[in-house]
C-alpha cells in the first residue's frame, strides 16, 4: 500500500491559528497609519487654505474673502476678483485655489461661514469676522 502524503488536520489548524494571531497584530497598525495619514493631509489642506486666505487679504486691502461685493468665500477663493472683492476677470486677482479641498473626515468640500464649529455640517468652517479657517468635523480637528 502506498503512503499518502499531505498535511494533517492538526497541522492545518496550527497554521490557521498562527495566521490569525499575525493578522490581529498587523491590522490595527494599518488602521492607525490610515488615521495618521488623514490627519496629516488635513493639516496640509488647512495650511494651504490659511496661506491663500492671507494672500487674498493682502491683495484686497485687508478684506477677507467673501466679505465684499456680494461674493461668497468659495467664489472669492476659486475665481477672479477685483481689488474690491467683486467677481472679476483674468486681468484681476486670483484664483487662489483651483477648488476647495475635501475634508478627509467628513468627505465634504463645502464651507460654512460663521456656523457652529464641530457639528460636521460642512467640510470647513470660516469665520468672516476673524478670518479663522478650521476643519468642521466631530473629531477634535477644529483645534488644528
Secondary structure, 3 states (H helix, E strand, C coil): CCCCCCCCHHHHHHHHHHHHHHHHHHHHHHHHHHHHHHHHHHHHHHHHHHHHHHHHHHHCCCCCCCCCCCCCHHHHHHCEECCCCCECCCCCEECCCCCCCCECCCCECCEEECCCCCCCCCCEEECCCCCCEEECCCCCCCCC
